[in-house]
Amino acid sequence: MADLTFSELQRQMQLEKKKSKDVKYAFRNAEDIYTAFKGLKSDWAVIVTDELMELAGKIFIKATAVAVNDETNEKYQATAYSELSPVPVLNTQKGQIKQMQEPQWTGAVSSYARKYALQGLFAIGEKDVDEYPAEEDQQQQAQNNQQGQPSNQQSQQSQVKYVDSIQYQEILKAVEEFATVKGAPFDVVANFVTSKYQIQDFHQVPVDGYNVVMEYLNTQIQKAYSKQGA
């Protein structure tokens, strides 16, 4: 077996996204990460567990990924959260149809949380939001630009602008206050909020979404204070 340090293991686990013929965008899933890890045949073992938890009246699946090396007596872990929301409904000409059955949806939500727990554990880099286009689509876009489509500069102007460092710090302060008032760990509350807005980090809050996030946080803080004074 390969005798890898944990940092070496993380470097070995930087797997790229894949693209299937049935999916427009590049992605990776928990199974891909498991397969890549097993292929290394190292002294490390990885265990991922799930548990249900409630926060602000919503149910989340908390996934915890743990890497253990009995030879060196080392242990590392990372957690991720995914909201167990109702099954998405598709509107068709024949009426509304559930995207999948409840057991399948629960499994999908669990797999989603596990993926981000494993990515956090192995520090897998690269943007990992599934709606980013694959390299193939990016190459096609470059070809279109060469054929007279809008230039990169014009395209960049239409891209989403994200919060600046000051706004980012304001969001963190509000999350910290929310966590303090609720008596909950900061990372639990932060993960709850990022999951609510389907982002990985508060740096990904769009400028036009800053007020929405802050209004939500301030409302929750006031509710929490009110409950304490009740």
N, CA and C atoms as a LAMMPS dump frame, in Angstrom:
ITEM: TIMESTEP
0
ITEM: NUMBER OF ATOMS
690
ITEM: BOX BOUNDS ff ff ff
-5.0000000000000000e+02 5.0000000000000000e+02
-5.0000000000000000e+02 5.0000000000000000e+02
-5.0000000000000000e+02 5.0000000000000000e+02
ITEM: ATOMS id mol type element x y z
1 1 1 N 0.83 -1.207 0
2 1 2 C 0 0 0
3 1 3 C 0.868 1.261 0
4 2 1 N 0.311 2.346 -0.538
5 2 2 C 1.049 3.607 -0.56
6 2 3 C 1.048 4.238 0.824
7 3 1 N 2.225 4.651 1.271
8 3 2 C 2.366 5.296 2.574
9 3 3 C 2.294 6.802 2.364
10 4 1 N 1.096 7.345 2.42
11 4 2 C 0.873 8.764 2.124
12 4 3 C 0.611 9.562 3.393
13 5 1 N 1.17 10.771 3.463
14 5 2 C 0.749 11.695 4.509
15 5 3 C -0.627 12.219 4.125
16 6 1 N -1.304 12.884 5.055
17 6 2 C -2.645 13.362 4.733
18 6 3 C -2.613 14.435 3.658
19 7 1 N -1.62 15.307 3.695
20 7 2 C -1.516 16.345 2.663
21 7 3 C -1.236 15.726 1.298
22 8 1 N -0.435 14.652 1.271
23 8 2 C -0.188 13.945 0.015
24 8 3 C -1.466 13.272 -0.481
25 9 1 N -2.233 12.73 0.462
26 9 2 C -3.509 12.116 0.1
27 9 3 C -4.438 13.143 -0.537
28 10 1 N -4.501 14.336 0.044
29 10 2 C -5.344 15.384 -0.51
30 10 3 C -4.909 15.753 -1.928
31 11 1 N -3.606 15.842 -2.156
32 11 2 C -3.118 16.175 -3.501
33 11 3 C -3.487 15.082 -4.508
34 12 1 N -3.449 13.836 -4.055
35 12 2 C -3.786 12.724 -4.935
36 12 3 C -5.284 12.689 -5.261
37 13 1 N -6.087 13.344 -4.421
38 13 2 C -7.538 13.269 -4.573
39 13 3 C -8.141 14.431 -5.361
40 14 1 N -7.323 15.182 -6.064
41 14 2 C -7.836 16.316 -6.835
42 14 3 C -8.387 15.842 -8.178
43 15 1 N -9.486 15.107 -8.142
44 15 2 C -10.064 14.571 -9.372
45 15 3 C -10.907 15.609 -10.099
46 16 1 N -10.904 15.497 -11.414
47 16 2 C -11.653 16.432 -12.24
48 16 3 C -13.116 16.024 -12.324
49 17 1 N -13.943 16.97 -12.767
50 17 2 C -15.347 16.656 -13.008
51 17 3 C -15.478 15.829 -14.279
52 18 1 N -16.623 15.209 -14.434
53 18 2 C -16.891 14.423 -15.623
54 18 3 C -18.139 14.977 -16.305
55 19 1 N -18.362 14.531 -17.513
56 19 2 C -19.565 14.927 -18.232
57 19 3 C -20.131 13.71 -18.944
58 20 1 N -21.396 13.429 -18.7
59 20 2 C -22.044 12.309 -19.366
60 20 3 C -22.905 12.839 -20.502
61 21 1 N -23.276 11.94 -21.403
62 21 2 C -24.046 12.357 -22.578
63 21 3 C -25.441 12.847 -22.217
64 22 1 N -25.941 12.425 -21.039
65 22 2 C -27.301 12.799 -20.648
66 22 3 C -27.359 14.08 -19.82
67 23 1 N -26.187 14.608 -19.434
68 23 2 C -26.131 15.791 -18.585
69 23 3 C -25.36 16.883 -19.301
70 24 1 N -25.903 18.067 -19.324
71 24 2 C -25.294 19.169 -20.065
72 24 3 C -24.042 19.684 -19.391
73 25 1 N -23.987 19.609 -18.07
74 25 2 C -22.9 20.218 -17.341
75 25 3 C -21.961 19.19 -16.727
76 26 1 N -20.715 19.621 -16.511
77 26 2 C -19.728 18.758 -15.868
78 26 3 C -20.023 18.683 -14.378
79 27 1 N -19.715 17.55 -13.782
80 27 2 C -20.02 17.372 -12.368
81 27 3 C -19.141 16.261 -11.805
82 28 1 N -19.149 16.137 -10.489
83 28 2 C -18.589 14.966 -9.813
84 28 3 C -19.554 14.614 -8.7
85 29 1 N -19.582 13.382 -8.275
86 29 2 C -20.479 12.98 -7.201
87 29 3 C -19.707 12.198 -6.146
88 30 1 N -20.415 11.803 -5.101
89 30 2 C -19.761 11.096 -4.004
90 30 3 C -19.155 9.782 -4.484
91 31 1 N -19.844 9.099 -5.383
92 31 2 C -19.345 7.822 -5.889
93 31 3 C -18.022 7.995 -6.618
94 32 1 N -17.875 9.1 -7.38
95 32 2 C -16.612 9.363 -8.071
96 32 3 C -15.463 9.515 -7.065
97 33 1 N -15.751 10.211 -5.971
98 33 2 C -14.714 10.44 -4.965
99 33 3 C -14.352 9.135 -4.265
100 34 1 N -15.371 8.334 -3.933
101 34 2 C -15.105 7.025 -3.329
102 34 3 C -14.21 6.183 -4.244
103 35 1 N -14.56 6.14 -5.528
104 35 2 C -13.821 5.319 -6.484
105 35 3 C -12.373 5.776 -6.601
106 36 1 N -12.163 7.088 -6.665
107 36 2 C -10.805 7.624 -6.759
108 36 3 C -10.003 7.286 -5.508
109 37 1 N -10.648 7.367 -4.345
110 37 2 C -9.952 7.067 -3.096
111 37 3 C -9.544 5.592 -3.034
112 38 1 N -10.455 4.708 -3.383
113 38 2 C -10.152 3.279 -3.333
114 38 3 C -9.038 2.909 -4.306
115 39 1 N -8.958 3.639 -5.407
116 39 2 C -7.922 3.363 -6.398
117 39 3 C -6.517 3.667 -5.904
118 40 1 N -6.397 4.501 -4.878
119 40 2 C -5.076 4.842 -4.35
120 40 3 C -4.46 3.711 -3.541
121 41 1 N -5.294 2.884 -2.922
122 41 2 C -4.826 1.772 -2.091
123 41 3 C -3.799 2.238 -1.059
124 42 1 N -4.196 3.217 -0.276
125 42 2 C -3.31 3.794 0.732
126 42 3 C -3.58 3.182 2.098
127 43 1 N -2.832 3.659 3.107
128 43 2 C -3.04 3.199 4.483
129 43 3 C -4.232 3.887 5.138
130 44 1 N -4.882 4.793 4.414
131 44 2 C -5.98 5.572 4.982
132 44 3 C -7.309 4.846 4.774
133 45 1 N -8.219 5.053 5.72
134 45 2 C -9.588 4.569 5.606
135 45 3 C -10.52 5.768 5.705
136 46 1 N -11.609 5.726 4.959
137 46 2 C -12.574 6.831 4.973
138 46 3 C -13.958 6.293 5.315
139 47 1 N -14.603 6.961 6.255
140 47 2 C -15.955 6.593 6.665
141 47 3 C -16.83 7.844 6.576
142 48 1 N -18.009 7.708 5.982
143 48 2 C -18.941 8.832 5.89
144 48 3 C -20.254 8.426 6.547
145 49 1 N -20.724 9.243 7.454
146 49 2 C -21.973 8.959 8.156
147 49 3 C -22.963 10.108 7.966
148 50 1 N -24.255 9.778 8.096
149 50 2 C -25.331 10.766 7.98
150 50 3 C -26.095 10.857 9.293
151 51 1 N -26.656 12.022 9.55
152 51 2 C -27.603 12.17 10.647
153 51 3 C -28.562 13.301 10.315
154 52 1 N -29.782 13.192 10.809
155 52 2 C -30.781 14.233 10.599
156 52 3 C -30.7 15.243 11.719
157 53 1 N -30.851 16.514 11.385
158 53 2 C -30.873 17.555 12.407
159 53 3 C -31.843 18.645 11.99
160 54 1 N -32.398 19.324 12.965
161 54 2 C -33.357 20.399 12.713
162 54 3 C -32.734 21.73 13.073
163 55 1 N -32.901 22.703 12.204
164 55 2 C -32.392 24.049 12.448
165 55 3 C -33.381 25.036 11.859
166 56 1 N -33.839 25.96 12.711
167 56 2 C -34.809 26.978 12.287
168 56 3 C -36.039 26.353 11.649
169 57 1 N -36.474 25.215 12.197
170 57 2 C -37.688 24.584 11.729
171 57 3 C -37.549 23.776 10.447
172 58 1 N -36.308 23.603 9.957
173 58 2 C -36.093 22.837 8.745
174 58 3 C -35.225 21.619 9.048
175 59 1 N -35.401 20.567 8.258
176 59 2 C -34.656 19.333 8.452
177 59 3 C -33.469 19.291 7.488
178 60 1 N -32.304 18.989 8.027
179 60 2 C -31.092 18.875 7.226
180 60 3 C -30.462 17.505 7.419
181 61 1 N -29.796 17.039 6.388
182 61 2 C -28.936 15.864 6.517
183 61 3 C -27.521 16.368 6.719
184 62 1 N -26.94 15.981 7.828
185 62 2 C -25.555 16.35 8.134
186 62 3 C -24.666 15.163 7.804
187 63 1 N -23.765 15.345 6.863
188 63 2 C -22.834 14.286 6.474
189 63 3 C -21.466 14.588 7.071
190 64 1 N -20.864 13.589 7.68
191 64 2 C -19.534 13.73 8.262
192 64 3 C -18.6 12.723 7.61
193 65 1 N -17.54 13.237 6.994
194 65 2 C -16.538 12.385 6.35
195 65 3 C -15.292 12.356 7.234
196 66 1 N -14.834 11.16 7.552
197 66 2 C -13.687 10.987 8.444
198 66 3 C -12.609 10.157 7.757
199 67 1 N -11.376 10.657 7.78
200 67 2 C -10.222 9.912 7.268
201 67 3 C -9.37 9.478 8.454
202 68 1 N -9.07 8.182 8.51
203 68 2 C -8.331 7.617 9.641
204 68 3 C -7.131 6.826 9.131
205 69 1 N -5.991 7.006 9.827
206 69 2 C -4.796 6.218 9.533
207 69 3 C -4.343 5.574 10.836
208 70 1 N -4.613 4.287 10.98
209 70 2 C -4.259 3.585 12.218
210 70 3 C -2.754 3.466 12.419
211 71 1 N -2.013 3.465 11.316
212 71 2 C -0.562 3.331 11.418
213 71 3 C 0.078 4.55 12.069
214 72 1 N -0.443 5.726 11.758
215 72 2 C 0.12 6.972 12.299
216 72 3 C -0.756 7.585 13.382
217 73 1 N -1.889 6.917 13.669
218 73 2 C -2.818 7.401 14.689
219 73 3 C -3.317 8.815 14.37
220 74 1 N -3.667 9.036 13.104
221 74 2 C -4.174 10.335 12.663
222 74 3 C -5.653 10.21 12.293
223 75 1 N -6.362 11.313 12.484
224 75 2 C -7.78 11.353 12.157
225 75 3 C -8.162 12.768 11.734
226 76 1 N -8.843 12.891 10.617
227 76 2 C -9.309 14.181 10.109
228 76 3 C -10.772 14.035 9.688
229 77 1 N -11.53 15.129 9.809
230 77 2 C -12.934 15.039 9.411
231 77 3 C -13.454 16.365 8.885
232 78 1 N -14.535 16.273 8.137
233 78 2 C -15.205 17.456 7.59
234 78 3 C -16.696 17.164 7.542
235 79 1 N -17.503 18.207 7.655
236 79 2 C -18.951 18.04 7.628
237 79 3 C -19.575 18.92 6.543
238 80 1 N -20.746 18.527 6.109
239 80 2 C -21.509 19.302 5.139
240 80 3 C -22.988 19.057 5.391
241 81 1 N -23.817 19.996 4.955
242 81 2 C -25.249 19.927 5.219
243 81 3 C -26.026 20.075 3.92
244 82 1 N -27.155 19.396 3.846
245 82 2 C -28.052 19.519 2.707
246 82 3 C -29.489 19.47 3.219
247 83 1 N -30.302 20.435 2.811
248 83 2 C -31.674 20.506 3.319
249 83 3 C -32.541 19.395 2.727
250 84 1 N -33.242 18.7 3.588
251 84 2 C -34.169 17.66 3.147
252 84 3 C -35.518 18.317 2.873
253 85 1 N -35.598 19.012 1.763
254 85 2 C -36.811 19.727 1.375
255 85 3 C -37.786 18.764 0.7
256 86 1 N -39.023 19.198 0.445
257 86 2 C -39.975 18.323 -0.258
258 86 3 C -39.466 17.947 -1.643
259 87 1 N -39.92 16.825 -2.141
260 87 2 C -39.512 16.365 -3.465
261 87 3 C -39.92 17.399 -4.516
262 88 1 N -39.007 17.804 -5.395
263 88 2 C -39.356 18.776 -6.446
264 88 3 C -40.471 18.248 -7.337
265 89 1 N -41.332 19.162 -7.769
266 89 2 C -42.479 18.792 -8.603
267 89 3 C -42.309 19.395 -9.988
268 90 1 N -42.543 18.582 -11.011
269 90 2 C -42.468 19.032 -12.392
270 90 3 C -43.872 19.333 -12.897
271 91 1 N -44.042 20.482 -13.539
272 91 2 C -45.329 20.854 -14.126
273 91 3 C -45.374 20.366 -15.577
274 92 1 N -46.281 19.468 -15.876
275 92 2 C -46.426 18.934 -17.227
276 92 3 C -47.845 19.179 -17.735
277 93 1 N -48.07 18.848 -18.994
278 93 2 C -49.411 19.013 -19.573
279 93 3 C -50.422 18.1 -18.893
280 94 1 N -49.949 17.025 -18.311
281 94 2 C -50.83 16.083 -17.625
282 94 3 C -50.946 16.383 -16.134
283 95 1 N -50.371 17.505 -15.71
284 95 2 C -50.433 17.873 -14.307
285 95 3 C -49.065 17.825 -13.649
286 96 1 N -49.066 17.905 -12.345
287 96 2 C -47.82 17.913 -11.6
288 96 3 C -47.345 16.484 -11.321
289 97 1 N -46.044 16.272 -11.542
290 97 2 C -45.448 14.96 -11.312
291 97 3 C -44.205 15.131 -10.442
292 98 1 N -44.094 14.315 -9.411
293 98 2 C -42.909 14.371 -8.566
294 98 3 C -41.678 13.943 -9.356
295 99 1 N -40.584 14.668 -9.139
296 99 2 C -39.356 14.373 -9.864
297 99 3 C -38.845 12.963 -9.543
298 100 1 N -39.055 12.523 -8.316
299 100 2 C -38.698 11.162 -7.914
300 100 3 C -39.472 10.796 -6.663
301 101 1 N -39.427 9.548 -6.26
302 101 2 C -40.112 9.107 -5.058
303 101 3 C -39.328 9.547 -3.816
304 102 1 N -40.026 9.607 -2.672
305 102 2 C -39.397 10.111 -1.445
306 102 3 C -38.109 9.379 -1.069
307 103 1 N -38.065 8.033 -1.102
308 103 2 C -36.808 7.358 -0.752
309 103 3 C -35.659 7.735 -1.691
310 104 1 N -35.976 7.883 -2.986
311 104 2 C -34.939 8.272 -3.942
312 104 3 C -34.455 9.688 -3.665
313 105 1 N -35.392 10.58 -3.339
314 105 2 C -35.034 11.967 -3.064
315 105 3 C -34.18 12.071 -1.805
316 106 1 N -34.543 11.312 -0.776
317 106 2 C -33.742 11.31 0.45
318 106 3 C -32.326 10.826 0.16
319 107 1 N -32.219 9.778 -0.663
320 107 2 C -30.895 9.279 -1.041
321 107 3 C -30.099 10.307 -1.82
322 108 1 N -30.77 11.049 -2.705
323 108 2 C -30.081 12.065 -3.502
324 108 3 C -29.574 13.195 -2.613
325 109 1 N -30.403 13.614 -1.651
326 109 2 C -29.992 14.68 -0.728
327 109 3 C -28.821 14.212 0.13
328 110 1 N -28.879 12.964 0.577
329 110 2 C -27.785 12.398 1.369
330 110 3 C -26.497 12.354 0.557
331 111 1 N -26.596 11.913 -0.693
332 111 2 C -25.416 11.837 -1.558
333 111 3 C -24.822 13.216 -1.796
334 112 1 N -25.692 14.223 -1.919
335 112 2 C -25.232 15.596 -2.142
336 112 3 C -24.434 16.091 -0.934
337 113 1 N -24.95 15.828 0.26
338 113 2 C -24.241 16.235 1.473
339 113 3 C -22.92 15.491 1.608
340 114 1 N -22.94 14.197 1.291
341 114 2 C -21.716 13.396 1.373
342 114 3 C -20.656 13.902 0.401
343 115 1 N -21.091 14.31 -0.784
344 115 2 C -20.135 14.816 -1.764
345 115 3 C -19.378 16.02 -1.209
346 116 1 N -20.108 16.961 -0.622
347 116 2 C -19.443 18.154 -0.118
348 116 3 C -18.631 17.873 1.137
349 117 1 N -19.043 16.893 1.929
350 117 2 C -18.232 16.506 3.088
351 117 3 C -16.908 15.911 2.621
352 118 1 N -16.965 15.054 1.603
353 118 2 C -15.75 14.442 1.064
354 118 3 C -14.867 15.484 0.387
355 119 1 N -15.481 16.42 -0.312
356 119 2 C -14.691 17.477 -0.944
357 119 3 C -13.999 18.342 0.098
358 120 1 N -14.694 18.617 1.196
359 120 2 C -14.068 19.377 2.265
360 120 3 C -12.934 18.6 2.918
361 121 1 N -13.144 17.307 3.113
362 121 2 C -12.123 16.466 3.734
363 121 3 C -10.857 16.427 2.892
364 122 1 N -11.023 16.227 1.584
365 122 2 C -9.868 16.1 0.704
366 122 3 C -9.432 17.427 0.088
367 123 1 N -10.094 18.516 0.489
368 123 2 C -9.762 19.856 -0.032
369 123 3 C -9.747 19.851 -1.559
370 124 1 N -10.784 19.237 -2.127
371 124 2 C -10.86 19.158 -3.586
372 124 3 C -11.16 20.542 -4.13
373 125 1 N -10.294 21.024 -4.976
374 125 2 C -10.406 22.38 -5.487
375 125 3 C -11.301 22.478 -6.698
376 126 1 N -11.255 23.605 -7.355
377 126 2 C -12.031 23.918 -8.552
378 126 3 C -13.465 24.227 -8.167
379 127 1 N -14.07 25.132 -8.925
380 127 2 C -15.47 25.439 -8.69
381 127 3 C -16.279 24.172 -8.861
382 128 1 N -17.185 23.931 -7.882
383 128 2 C -17.877 22.655 -7.925
384 128 3 C -19.389 22.791 -7.939
385 129 1 N -19.882 23.957 -8.306
386 129 2 C -21.325 24.091 -8.468
387 129 3 C -21.694 23.428 -9.788
388 130 1 N -22.651 22.519 -9.755
389 130 2 C -22.89 21.656 -10.906
390 130 3 C -23.337 22.396 -12.164
391 131 1 N -23.814 23.653 -12.01
392 131 2 C -24.304 24.305 -13.213
393 131 3 C -23.211 25.007 -14.011
394 132 1 N -21.945 24.928 -13.575
395 132 2 C -20.876 25.484 -14.389
396 132 3 C -20.691 24.624 -15.629
397 133 1 N -20.5 25.237 -16.806
398 133 2 C -20.391 24.446 -18.035
399 133 3 C -19.118 23.626 -18.076
400 134 1 N -19.167 22.528 -18.808
401 134 2 C -17.998 21.677 -18.974
402 134 3 C -17.007 22.341 -19.916
403 135 1 N -15.785 21.793 -19.938
404 135 2 C -14.727 22.351 -20.772
405 135 3 C -15.143 22.372 -22.231
406 136 1 N -15.912 21.345 -22.623
407 136 2 C -16.368 21.258 -24.012
408 136 3 C -17.223 22.455 -24.381
409 137 1 N -18.109 22.87 -23.466
410 137 2 C -18.966 24.02 -23.73
411 137 3 C -18.148 25.304 -23.758
412 138 1 N -17.112 25.378 -22.895
413 138 2 C -16.269 26.563 -22.857
414 138 3 C -15.496 26.711 -24.158
415 139 1 N -15.04 25.58 -24.725
416 139 2 C -14.327 25.627 -25.991
417 139 3 C -15.246 26.089 -27.106
418 140 1 N -16.507 25.626 -27.065
419 140 2 C -17.479 26.041 -28.069
420 140 3 C -17.74 27.534 -27.98
421 141 1 N -17.791 28.046 -26.736
422 141 2 C -18.016 29.48 -26.544
423 141 3 C -16.86 30.275 -27.134
424 142 1 N -15.629 29.773 -26.936
425 142 2 C -14.459 30.458 -27.474
426 142 3 C -14.513 30.487 -29.001
427 143 1 N -14.959 29.378 -29.607
428 143 2 C -15.085 29.326 -31.053
429 143 3 C -16.135 30.311 -31.544
430 144 1 N -17.232 30.414 -30.808
431 144 2 C -18.287 31.365 -31.189
432 144 3 C -17.777 32.789 -31.155
433 145 1 N -16.964 33.107 -30.141
434 145 2 C -16.411 34.454 -30.037
435 145 3 C -15.53 34.771 -31.231
436 146 1 N -14.763 33.763 -31.683
437 146 2 C -13.89 33.971 -32.826
438 146 3 C -14.698 34.172 -34.098
439 147 1 N -15.928 33.664 -34.119
440 147 2 C -16.777 33.769 -35.301
441 147 3 C -17.684 34.987 -35.264
442 148 1 N -17.38 35.93 -34.37
443 148 2 C -18.129 37.17 -34.366
444 148 3 C -19.136 37.307 -33.262
445 149 1 N -19.16 36.34 -32.328
446 149 2 C -20.041 36.461 -31.174
447 149 3 C -19.482 37.516 -30.231
448 150 1 N -20.237 37.972 -29.206
449 150 2 C -19.765 39.001 -28.287
450 150 3 C -18.414 38.626 -27.693
451 151 1 N -17.555 39.608 -27.524
452 151 2 C -16.205 39.389 -27.004
453 151 3 C -16.247 38.998 -25.543
454 152 1 N -15.08 38.526 -25.016
455 152 2 C -14.984 38.148 -23.604
456 152 3 C -15.301 39.32 -22.702
457 153 1 N -14.856 40.515 -23.131
458 153 2 C -15.111 41.695 -22.304
459 153 3 C -16.604 41.954 -22.191
460 154 1 N -17.338 41.792 -23.312
461 154 2 C -18.773 41.991 -23.273
462 154 3 C -19.444 40.917 -22.434
463 155 1 N -18.948 39.678 -22.537
464 155 2 C -19.532 38.586 -21.764
465 155 3 C -19.328 38.807 -20.282
466 156 1 N -18.134 39.295 -19.896
467 156 2 C -17.836 39.517 -18.494
468 156 3 C -18.76 40.548 -17.875
469 157 1 N -19.188 41.51 -18.711
470 157 2 C -20.072 42.545 -18.188
471 157 3 C -21.41 41.975 -17.773
472 158 1 N -21.818 40.854 -18.408
473 158 2 C -23.105 40.253 -18.088
474 158 3 C -22.998 39.203 -16.985
475 159 1 N -21.753 38.895 -16.537
476 159 2 C -21.581 37.904 -15.49
477 159 3 C -22.026 38.466 -14.149
478 160 1 N -22.333 37.557 -13.241
479 160 2 C -22.798 37.963 -11.917
480 160 3 C -21.65 38.605 -11.14
481 161 1 N -21.945 39.71 -10.462
482 161 2 C -20.968 40.356 -9.594
483 161 3 C -21.273 39.966 -8.155
484 162 1 N -20.224 39.641 -7.416
485 162 2 C -20.4 39.159 -6.055
486 162 3 C -20.031 40.239 -5.037
487 163 1 N -20.432 39.992 -3.799
488 163 2 C -20.209 40.973 -2.735
489 163 3 C -18.719 41.27 -2.573
490 164 1 N -18.425 42.489 -2.137
491 164 2 C -17.026 42.847 -1.89
492 164 3 C -16.635 42.408 -0.484
493 165 1 N -15.401 42.685 -0.101
494 165 2 C -14.878 42.207 1.184
495 165 3 C -15.626 42.818 2.371
496 166 1 N -16.056 44.067 2.241
497 166 2 C -16.777 44.717 3.341
498 166 3 C -18.14 44.061 3.534
499 167 1 N -18.854 43.849 2.441
500 167 2 C -20.16 43.184 2.532
501 167 3 C -20.009 41.755 3.05
502 168 1 N -18.948 41.089 2.624
503 168 2 C -18.681 39.723 3.092
504 168 3 C -18.506 39.704 4.605
505 169 1 N -17.737 40.654 5.134
506 169 2 C -17.509 40.727 6.58
507 169 3 C -18.791 41.053 7.331
508 170 1 N -19.648 41.881 6.732
509 170 2 C -20.929 42.208 7.371
510 170 3 C -21.814 40.965 7.478
511 171 1 N -21.797 40.143 6.432
512 171 2 C -22.571 38.899 6.468
513 171 3 C -22.042 37.986 7.564
514 172 1 N -20.722 37.873 7.657
515 172 2 C -20.128 37.019 8.687
516 172 3 C -20.494 37.501 10.089
517 173 1 N -20.486 38.808 10.291
518 173 2 C -20.853 39.362 11.606
519 173 3 C -22.299 39.01 11.953
520 174 1 N -23.183 39.124 10.949
521 174 2 C -24.598 38.811 11.187
522 174 3 C -24.773 37.324 11.488
523 175 1 N -24.057 36.469 10.779
524 175 2 C -24.132 35.031 11.027
525 175 3 C -23.614 34.722 12.434
526 176 1 N -22.525 35.377 12.813
527 176 2 C -21.954 35.155 14.149
528 176 3 C -22.936 35.57 15.241
529 177 1 N -23.609 36.704 15.036
530 177 2 C -24.594 37.16 16.021
531 177 3 C -25.769 36.201 16.071
532 178 1 N -26.228 35.75 14.911
533 178 2 C -27.329 34.785 14.836
534 178 3 C -26.966 33.52 15.611
535 179 1 N -25.737 33.033 15.408
536 179 2 C -25.29 31.819 16.086
537 179 3 C -25.215 32.033 17.594
538 180 1 N -24.724 33.195 18.004
539 180 2 C -24.591 33.487 19.432
540 180 3 C -25.946 33.524 20.123
541 181 1 N -26.9 34.204 19.478
542 181 2 C -28.232 34.32 20.068
543 181 3 C -28.926 32.96 20.116
544 182 1 N -28.728 32.16 19.066
545 182 2 C -29.355 30.84 19.015
546 182 3 C -28.667 29.837 19.933
547 183 1 N -27.426 30.166 20.316
548 183 2 C -26.669 29.221 21.129
549 183 3 C -26.215 28.026 20.318
550 184 1 N -25.968 28.258 19.017
551 184 2 C -25.553 27.187 18.112
552 184 3 C -24.134 27.46 17.611
553 185 1 N -23.406 26.418 17.211
554 185 2 C -22.06 26.62 16.658
555 185 3 C -22.114 27.478 15.399
556 186 1 N -21.094 28.302 15.216
557 186 2 C -21.053 29.202 14.061
558 186 3 C -21.124 28.425 12.759
559 187 1 N -20.347 27.307 12.657
560 187 2 C -20.312 26.587 11.392
561 187 3 C -21.651 25.95 11.05
562 188 1 N -22.419 25.554 12.066
563 188 2 C -23.734 24.966 11.82
564 188 3 C -24.671 26.011 11.219
565 189 1 N -24.672 27.206 11.809
566 189 2 C -25.533 28.283 11.307
567 189 3 C -25.074 28.73 9.927
568 190 1 N -23.755 28.856 9.739
569 190 2 C -23.22 29.275 8.438
570 190 3 C -23.604 28.283 7.356
571 191 1 N -23.478 26.992 7.661
572 191 2 C -23.843 25.966 6.686
573 191 3 C -25.333 25.981 6.395
574 192 1 N -26.13 26.27 7.419
575 192 2 C -27.58 26.365 7.222
576 192 3 C -27.917 27.489 6.238
577 193 1 N -27.282 28.648 6.425
578 193 2 C -27.587 29.804 5.572
579 193 3 C -27.079 29.575 4.147
580 194 1 N -25.858 29.063 4.009
581 194 2 C -25.338 28.818 2.661
582 194 3 C -26.16 27.768 1.934
583 195 1 N -26.636 26.763 2.687
584 195 2 C -27.483 25.746 2.07
585 195 3 C -28.807 26.345 1.628
586 196 1 N -29.34 27.247 2.42
587 196 2 C -30.62 27.892 2.093
588 196 3 C -30.531 28.631 0.759
589 197 1 N -29.394 29.296 0.526
590 197 2 C -29.23 30.063 -0.701
591 197 3 C -28.427 29.305 -1.761
592 198 1 N -28.167 28.019 -1.49
593 198 2 C -27.515 27.129 -2.458
594 198 3 C -26.167 27.663 -2.934
595 199 1 N -25.35 28.063 -1.969
596 199 2 C -23.992 28.503 -2.258
597 199 3 C -23.041 27.758 -1.337
598 200 1 N -21.768 27.734 -1.679
599 200 2 C -20.777 27.057 -0.853
600 200 3 C -20.131 27.998 0.156
601 201 1 N -20.106 29.288 -0.183
602 201 2 C -19.388 30.248 0.639
603 201 3 C -20.049 31.607 0.463
604 202 1 N -19.946 32.455 1.49
605 202 2 C -20.59 33.769 1.425
606 202 3 C -19.931 34.695 0.403
607 203 1 N -18.759 34.338 -0.08
608 203 2 C -18.158 35.096 -1.176
609 203 3 C -19.01 34.967 -2.442
610 204 1 N -19.851 33.93 -2.502
611 204 2 C -20.659 33.681 -3.693
612 204 3 C -22.015 34.381 -3.659
613 205 1 N -22.238 35.239 -2.667
614 205 2 C -23.492 36.001 -2.615
615 205 3 C -23.438 37.1 -3.682
616 206 1 N -24.368 37.122 -4.617
617 206 2 C -24.375 38.188 -5.628
618 206 3 C -24.631 39.545 -4.971
619 207 1 N -24.14 40.593 -5.613
620 207 2 C -24.327 41.948 -5.084
621 207 3 C -25.81 42.246 -4.896
622 208 1 N -26.622 41.855 -5.886
623 208 2 C -28.054 42.151 -5.772
624 208 3 C -28.766 41.218 -4.793
625 209 1 N -28.04 40.234 -4.24
626 209 2 C -28.626 39.363 -3.236
627 209 3 C -28.161 39.681 -1.826
628 210 1 N -27.256 40.657 -1.714
629 210 2 C -26.703 41.021 -0.404
630 210 3 C -27.789 41.463 0.567
631 211 1 N -28.654 42.371 0.115
632 211 2 C -29.714 42.871 0.99
633 211 3 C -30.699 41.765 1.374
634 212 1 N -30.916 40.816 0.468
635 212 2 C -31.825 39.706 0.757
636 212 3 C -31.267 38.858 1.897
637 213 1 N -29.978 38.526 1.808
638 213 2 C -29.342 37.703 2.838
639 213 3 C -29.306 38.441 4.171
640 214 1 N -28.942 39.719 4.131
641 214 2 C -28.838 40.489 5.371
642 214 3 C -30.209 40.678 6.014
643 215 1 N -31.23 40.902 5.197
644 215 2 C -32.583 41.055 5.738
645 215 3 C -33.036 39.767 6.409
646 216 1 N -32.735 38.636 5.777
647 216 2 C -33.092 37.349 6.361
648 216 3 C -32.384 37.144 7.699
649 217 1 N -31.076 37.411 7.725
650 217 2 C -30.295 37.223 8.953
651 217 3 C -30.783 38.146 10.064
652 218 1 N -31.013 39.398 9.74
653 218 2 C -31.474 40.35 10.757
654 218 3 C -32.854 39.969 11.293
655 219 1 N -33.701 39.459 10.412
656 219 2 C -35.026 39.012 10.847
657 219 3 C -34.908 37.836 11.811
658 220 1 N -34.04 36.883 11.472
659 220 2 C -33.845 35.724 12.336
660 220 3 C -33.228 36.118 13.676
661 221 1 N -32.328 37.086 13.638
662 221 2 C -31.709 37.567 14.892
663 221 3 C -32.745 38.201 15.793
664 222 1 N -33.612 39.029 15.215
665 222 2 C -34.67 39.681 16.004
666 222 3 C -35.636 38.65 16.573
667 223 1 N -35.98 37.63 15.784
668 223 2 C -36.858 36.568 16.277
669 223 3 C -36.216 35.841 17.451
670 224 1 N -34.918 35.581 17.331
671 224 2 C -34.206 34.884 18.391
672 224 3 C -34.167 35.703 19.669
673 225 1 N -33.917 37.008 19.522
674 225 2 C -33.92 37.899 20.704
675 225 3 C -35.299 37.944 21.335
676 226 1 N -36.335 37.968 20.49
677 226 2 C -37.703 38.03 21.006
678 226 3 C -38.036 36.797 21.818
679 227 1 N -37.591 35.626 21.351
680 227 2 C -37.841 34.39 22.072
681 227 3 C -37.137 34.385 23.425
682 228 1 N -35.946 34.992 23.467
683 228 2 C -35.215 35.046 24.738
684 228 3 C -35.929 35.931 25.75
685 229 1 N -36.564 36.992 25.226
686 229 2 C -37.245 37.918 26.128
687 229 3 C -38.654 37.499 26.489
688 230 1 N -39.133 36.441 25.808
689 230 2 C -40.507 35.984 26.046
690 230 3 C -40.64 35.346 27.414
